[in-house]
C-alpha cells in the first residue's frame, strides 16, 4: 500500500488534545510494528476539502483501503465516522465497479465495505496513548497509537544542524488529480485510473520519515541512524544505507534529482 513515493502534506501537531489536531500522525510504536500483520495509522487532516469541517477530519489506514471521515470528541472519547474510502463515494463506487470485470468488482466491493466501518477510541492523557478498536477479519481488535514524533523534543541535539531535524513527507505524485465526479466527466478512461491514483496518493500521505535530534530516525516500524555531510544526508539501517541530496533551499531530499521527501 505504501510503495508509492508520495504525499500531499503533513503539518505535525504536538498534542492530540488540542481542539484542532491538524496533521498529527498517530501509529503504533516501532517495536510493535516490527511484528508482521496489520498496523493502523490515523492522520488528523488539514486538507482543504469543502465537504468537511477542517478541524474534524481524519484519514485512517484499514487492512484494505484508506478510510476518510469525520470525528467527534466527548470527554476524551472519540467517535470516528467513515465517509468514503479511497476518495470514492457510493455513487462513484458503483460507477467504478460497472467498468471492471465482475470478479474484480466483487473483491473491491467487499474491501470497500470492510473499509467503511465506523470505530471509536479513547485518549489517555497520562500515557499520551490513543486506544482504538477496529474490526479485523470480523473480530474487534484493540490498538494503542502514539504520536509519531513522541519524545522528539526531549532528545539531545548533539550539536547538529537542526535544519534537517523533524518530520519529512513524500510529495504528492498526482498534484493535478481531479475528484471522482470531475474525472468521470472529463476523462474517457473512466474511474479506474482515478481509483489507482487516489489509492497511491492517499497511501503515500502516511509515508513519512522522522529525523530526530539524537541522529536516530524512524520510518514507521523501521529505525536507524542519520548523518549529514554538506548537502548529503545518509540514512543507515540494520541492513544497508541510502544517501539523499538536500536541495539548495533545504526543503527537499532528492534521489537522482527527484524529490522523495519534502518539508511543509
BAVONU-536412 format. One record per residue (C-alpha): residue in one letter; z negated, x, y. Coordinates in Angstrom, 1 decimal. Last residue first. Layout:
! residues N
+------+--------+--------+--------+
: code :      w :      u :      v :
+------+--------+--------+--------+
:    A :      Z :      X :      Y :
...
+------+--------+--------+--------+
//
This chain:
! residues 264
+------+--------+--------+--------+
: code :      w :      u :      v :
+------+--------+--------+--------+
:    X :   -4.7 :    5.8 :   21.6 :
:    X :   -4.2 :    9.1 :   19.7 :
:    X :   -1.3 :    9.7 :   17.3 :
:    X :   -0.8 :   10.8 :   13.7 :
:    X :    2.5 :   11.5 :   11.8 :
:    X :    4.6 :   12.3 :   14.8 :
:    X :    7.9 :   13.9 :   13.7 :
:    X :    8.9 :   17.4 :   14.6 :
:    X :    8.6 :   18.8 :   11.1 :
:    X :    5.1 :   17.4 :   10.9 :
:    X :    3.6 :   16.5 :   14.3 :
:    X :    0.1 :   15.5 :   15.5 :
:    X :    0.4 :   13.6 :   18.7 :
:    X :   -1.6 :   13.0 :   21.9 :
:    X :   -2.3 :   16.6 :   22.9 :
:    X :    0.3 :   16.5 :   25.7 :
:    X :    2.1 :   19.6 :   24.2 :
:    X :    2.1 :   18.1 :   20.7 :
:    X :   -0.4 :   19.5 :   18.1 :
:    X :    1.5 :   20.8 :   15.1 :
:    X :    0.4 :   19.9 :   11.6 :
:    X :   -0.5 :   22.1 :    8.7 :
:    X :   -1.4 :   20.9 :    5.2 :
:    X :   -3.8 :   22.0 :    2.5 :
:    X :   -4.1 :   22.1 :   -1.2 :
:    X :   -6.5 :   20.7 :   -3.8 :
:    X :  -10.1 :   20.5 :   -2.6 :
:    X :   -8.7 :   19.7 :    0.9 :
:    X :   -7.8 :   21.8 :    3.9 :
:    X :   -6.3 :   20.4 :    7.1 :
:    X :   -4.7 :   22.9 :    9.4 :
:    X :   -4.0 :   22.1 :   13.1 :
:    X :   -1.5 :   24.4 :   14.8 :
:    X :   -1.2 :   24.4 :   18.6 :
:    X :   -3.5 :   27.4 :   19.1 :
:    X :   -5.2 :   28.0 :   15.8 :
:    X :   -7.2 :   24.9 :   14.8 :
:    X :   -9.3 :   24.3 :   11.7 :
:    X :  -10.0 :   21.3 :    9.5 :
:    X :  -12.2 :   20.7 :    6.5 :
:    X :  -12.0 :   18.2 :    3.7 :
:    X :  -12.8 :   14.7 :    2.5 :
:    X :  -10.8 :   12.0 :    0.7 :
:    X :  -12.2 :    8.5 :    0.2 :
:    X :  -11.0 :    7.2 :    3.6 :
:    X :   -9.3 :   10.1 :    5.2 :
:    X :  -12.3 :   12.2 :    6.4 :
:    X :  -12.6 :   15.4 :    8.1 :
:    X :  -15.2 :   18.3 :    8.4 :
:    X :  -15.0 :   20.7 :   11.3 :
:    X :  -18.6 :   20.0 :   12.5 :
:    X :  -17.2 :   17.9 :   15.4 :
:    X :  -15.4 :   15.5 :   13.1 :
:    X :  -11.7 :   14.8 :   12.6 :
:    X :  -11.4 :   11.2 :   11.4 :
:    X :   -8.0 :   10.4 :    9.9 :
:    X :   -6.5 :    6.9 :    9.9 :
:    X :   -4.1 :    4.9 :    7.7 :
:    X :   -5.5 :    1.4 :    8.2 :
:    X :   -2.8 :    0.3 :   10.6 :
:    X :   -0.4 :    1.6 :    8.0 :
:    X :   -1.0 :   -1.4 :    5.8 :
:    X :    0.0 :   -3.8 :    8.6 :
:    X :    3.2 :   -1.9 :    9.5 :
:    X :    4.3 :   -1.4 :    5.9 :
:    X :    3.6 :   -5.1 :    5.0 :
:    X :    5.4 :   -6.3 :    8.1 :
:    X :    8.4 :   -4.1 :    7.3 :
:    X :    8.7 :   -5.4 :    3.8 :
:    X :    8.3 :   -9.1 :    4.8 :
:    X :   10.8 :   -8.6 :    7.7 :
:    X :   13.4 :   -7.2 :    5.3 :
:    X :   13.0 :  -10.2 :    3.0 :
:    X :   12.9 :  -12.7 :    5.9 :
:    X :   16.7 :  -13.4 :    6.2 :
:    X :   19.5 :  -10.8 :    6.3 :
:    X :   21.2 :  -12.9 :    9.0 :
:    X :   18.7 :  -11.7 :   11.6 :
:    X :   18.5 :  -13.7 :   14.8 :
:    X :   16.8 :  -17.0 :   13.8 :
:    X :   14.7 :  -15.8 :   10.8 :
:    X :   13.6 :  -12.7 :   12.8 :
:    X :   12.3 :  -15.0 :   15.5 :
:    X :   10.2 :  -17.0 :   13.1 :
:    X :    8.9 :  -14.0 :   11.2 :
:    X :    7.8 :  -12.1 :   14.3 :
:    X :   10.0 :   -9.3 :   15.5 :
:    X :    9.7 :   -5.6 :   14.7 :
:    X :   10.5 :   -3.5 :   17.8 :
:    X :    7.8 :   -0.9 :   17.2 :
:    X :    8.8 :   -0.7 :   13.5 :
:    X :    7.2 :    2.5 :   12.1 :
:    X :    4.0 :    2.0 :   14.2 :
:    X :    2.3 :    5.4 :   14.5 :
:    X :   -0.4 :    6.8 :   12.3 :
:    X :   -4.0 :    6.9 :   13.6 :
:    X :   -6.3 :    9.6 :   14.9 :
:    X :  -10.1 :    9.2 :   15.2 :
:    X :  -12.2 :   11.8 :   16.8 :
:    X :  -12.1 :   15.5 :   17.6 :
:    X :   -8.8 :   17.0 :   18.7 :
:    X :   -9.7 :   17.6 :   22.3 :
:    X :  -13.2 :   18.6 :   21.4 :
:    X :  -12.3 :   22.3 :   21.3 :
:    X :  -15.0 :   23.8 :   19.1 :
:    X :  -18.3 :   25.3 :   19.9 :
:    X :  -19.9 :   24.4 :   16.6 :
:    X :  -20.0 :   20.8 :   17.9 :
:    X :  -22.9 :   19.6 :   15.8 :
:    X :  -22.7 :   16.2 :   14.2 :
:    X :  -24.7 :   13.2 :   15.6 :
:    X :  -21.8 :   11.5 :   17.3 :
:    X :  -19.9 :   11.4 :   14.0 :
:    X :  -22.7 :    9.5 :   12.3 :
:    X :  -20.6 :    6.5 :   11.4 :
:    X :  -16.9 :    7.1 :   12.2 :
:    X :  -15.6 :    4.8 :    9.5 :
:    X :  -18.2 :    2.2 :   10.5 :
:    X :  -19.7 :    1.1 :    7.2 :
:    X :  -18.9 :   -1.5 :    4.5 :
:    X :  -21.0 :   -2.5 :    1.5 :
:    X :  -19.2 :   -4.7 :   -0.9 :
:    X :  -20.2 :   -7.7 :   -3.0 :
:    X :  -17.9 :   -9.1 :   -5.7 :
:    X :  -17.0 :  -12.7 :   -6.4 :
:    X :  -15.0 :  -13.1 :   -9.6 :
:    X :  -11.5 :  -14.5 :  -10.0 :
:    X :   -9.8 :  -11.2 :  -10.3 :
:    X :  -11.5 :  -10.1 :   -7.1 :
:    X :  -13.2 :  -12.7 :   -5.0 :
:    X :  -14.8 :  -11.4 :   -1.8 :
:    X :  -18.4 :  -10.9 :   -0.7 :
:    X :  -19.3 :   -8.9 :    2.4 :
:    X :  -22.2 :   -6.6 :    3.4 :
:    X :  -21.8 :   -4.9 :    6.8 :
:    X :  -24.1 :   -1.9 :    7.0 :
:    X :  -25.8 :   -0.3 :   10.0 :
:    X :  -28.9 :    0.3 :    7.8 :
:    X :  -31.2 :   -1.3 :   10.4 :
:    X :  -28.6 :   -3.6 :   11.9 :
:    X :  -27.9 :   -5.2 :    8.6 :
:    X :  -24.7 :   -7.3 :    9.1 :
:    X :  -24.0 :  -10.2 :    6.8 :
:    X :  -20.6 :  -11.3 :    5.4 :
:    X :  -18.5 :  -14.2 :    4.6 :
:    X :  -15.1 :  -14.9 :    3.0 :
:    X :  -12.0 :  -17.1 :    3.2 :
:    X :   -9.4 :  -16.6 :    0.5 :
:    X :   -5.9 :  -16.1 :    1.8 :
:    X :   -5.0 :  -13.0 :   -0.2 :
:    X :   -5.3 :  -14.9 :   -3.5 :
:    X :   -2.7 :  -17.4 :   -2.3 :
:    X :   -0.3 :  -14.7 :   -1.2 :
:    X :   -0.6 :  -12.8 :   -4.5 :
:    X :    0.2 :  -16.0 :   -6.4 :
:    X :    3.2 :  -16.7 :   -4.1 :
:    X :    4.4 :  -13.2 :   -4.5 :
:    X :    4.4 :  -13.5 :   -8.3 :
:    X :    6.1 :  -16.8 :   -8.2 :
:    X :    8.8 :  -15.6 :   -5.7 :
:    X :    9.5 :  -12.6 :   -7.9 :
:    X :   10.1 :  -14.8 :  -10.9 :
:    X :   12.1 :  -17.4 :   -8.9 :
:    X :   14.6 :  -15.0 :   -7.4 :
:    X :   14.4 :  -14.4 :   -3.6 :
:    X :   15.6 :  -16.4 :   -0.5 :
:    X :   13.6 :  -19.5 :   -1.2 :
:    X :   10.5 :  -17.4 :   -1.3 :
:    X :   11.0 :  -16.3 :    2.3 :
:    X :   11.4 :  -19.8 :    3.6 :
:    X :    8.2 :  -21.0 :    1.8 :
:    X :    6.3 :  -18.0 :    3.2 :
:    X :    7.6 :  -18.6 :    6.8 :
:    X :    6.4 :  -22.2 :    6.7 :
:    X :    3.1 :  -21.1 :    5.2 :
:    X :    2.5 :  -18.4 :    7.8 :
:    X :    3.6 :  -14.9 :    7.1 :
:    X :    2.3 :  -11.9 :    9.0 :
:    X :    1.5 :  -10.0 :    5.8 :
:    X :   -1.1 :  -12.7 :    5.1 :
:    X :   -2.0 :  -15.6 :    7.3 :
:    X :   -4.9 :  -17.5 :    8.9 :
:    X :   -7.9 :  -16.4 :    6.8 :
:    X :  -11.3 :  -17.5 :    8.1 :
:    X :  -14.1 :  -14.8 :    8.1 :
:    X :  -17.6 :  -16.2 :    8.7 :
:    X :  -20.1 :  -13.6 :    9.8 :
:    X :  -23.9 :  -13.8 :    9.6 :
:    X :  -25.8 :  -11.6 :   12.1 :
:    X :  -27.4 :  -14.5 :   13.9 :
:    X :  -24.2 :  -16.6 :   13.8 :
:    X :  -20.8 :  -14.8 :   14.0 :
:    X :  -17.4 :  -16.2 :   13.9 :
:    X :  -14.2 :  -14.6 :   12.5 :
:    X :  -10.5 :  -15.1 :   12.9 :
:    X :   -7.6 :  -14.2 :   10.6 :
:    X :   -5.2 :  -11.7 :    9.2 :
:    X :   -5.1 :  -10.8 :    5.5 :
:    X :   -3.4 :   -7.7 :    4.2 :
:    X :   -1.8 :   -8.2 :    0.8 :
:    X :   -2.7 :   -7.8 :   -2.9 :
:    X :   -6.3 :   -6.5 :   -3.5 :
:    X :   -7.3 :   -7.6 :    0.0 :
:    X :   -7.3 :   -5.3 :    3.0 :
:    X :   -8.6 :   -7.3 :    6.0 :
:    X :   -7.4 :   -7.7 :    9.6 :
:    X :   -9.6 :   -9.2 :   12.3 :
:    X :   -9.5 :  -11.4 :   15.3 :
:    X :  -12.5 :  -12.7 :   17.3 :
:    X :  -12.3 :  -10.9 :   20.6 :
:    X :   -8.6 :  -11.2 :   21.1 :
:    X :   -8.7 :  -15.0 :   20.8 :
:    X :   -5.8 :  -15.7 :   18.5 :
:    X :   -2.4 :  -17.4 :   18.7 :
:    X :   -1.2 :  -15.3 :   21.6 :
:    X :   -1.2 :  -12.0 :   20.0 :
:    X :   -2.1 :   -8.9 :   21.9 :
:    X :   -3.8 :   -6.7 :   19.4 :
:    X :   -7.5 :   -6.0 :   19.8 :
:    X :   -8.5 :   -6.1 :   16.2 :
:    X :  -11.6 :   -5.8 :   14.2 :
:    X :  -10.4 :   -3.8 :   11.2 :
:    X :  -11.8 :   -4.6 :    7.8 :
:    X :  -11.4 :   -2.4 :    4.7 :
:    X :  -11.8 :   -3.3 :    1.0 :
:    X :  -11.8 :   -0.8 :   -1.9 :
:    X :  -10.3 :   -2.0 :   -5.1 :
:    X :  -10.5 :    0.4 :   -8.0 :
:    X :  -10.8 :    4.1 :   -8.8 :
:    X :  -14.2 :    5.7 :   -7.8 :
:    X :  -13.6 :    8.1 :   -4.9 :
:    X :  -14.0 :    5.1 :   -2.5 :
:    X :  -17.7 :    5.0 :   -3.3 :
:    X :  -18.3 :    8.6 :   -2.2 :
:    X :  -16.3 :    8.2 :    1.0 :
:    X :  -18.4 :    5.3 :    2.0 :
:    X :  -17.0 :    1.8 :    2.0 :
:    X :  -14.9 :    0.6 :    4.9 :
:    X :  -15.2 :   -0.7 :    8.5 :
:    X :  -12.6 :    0.1 :   11.2 :
:    X :  -13.7 :   -0.9 :   14.8 :
:    X :  -10.7 :   -1.7 :   16.9 :
:    X :  -12.3 :   -4.3 :   19.2 :
:    X :  -15.9 :   -5.2 :   18.3 :
:    X :  -16.1 :   -7.7 :   21.1 :
:    X :  -19.6 :   -9.1 :   21.3 :
:    X :  -21.0 :   -5.8 :   20.3 :
:    X :  -22.9 :   -5.9 :   17.0 :
:    X :  -20.4 :   -3.7 :   15.2 :
:    X :  -21.2 :   -0.7 :   17.5 :
:    X :  -19.0 :    2.3 :   18.2 :
:    X :  -15.7 :    0.6 :   18.8 :
:    X :  -12.6 :    2.6 :   17.9 :
:    X :   -9.3 :    1.8 :   19.6 :
:    X :   -6.8 :    1.7 :   16.8 :
:    X :   -3.1 :    1.2 :   17.5 :
:    X :    0.3 :    0.4 :   16.0 :
:    X :    0.1 :    2.4 :   12.8 :
:    X :    2.5 :    4.1 :   10.5 :
:    X :    3.1 :    6.5 :    7.6 :
:    X :    4.0 :    4.4 :    4.7 :
:    X :    2.0 :    5.3 :    1.5 :
:    X :   -0.8 :    2.8 :    2.4 :
:    X :    0.0 :    0.0 :    0.0 :
+------+--------+--------+--------+
//
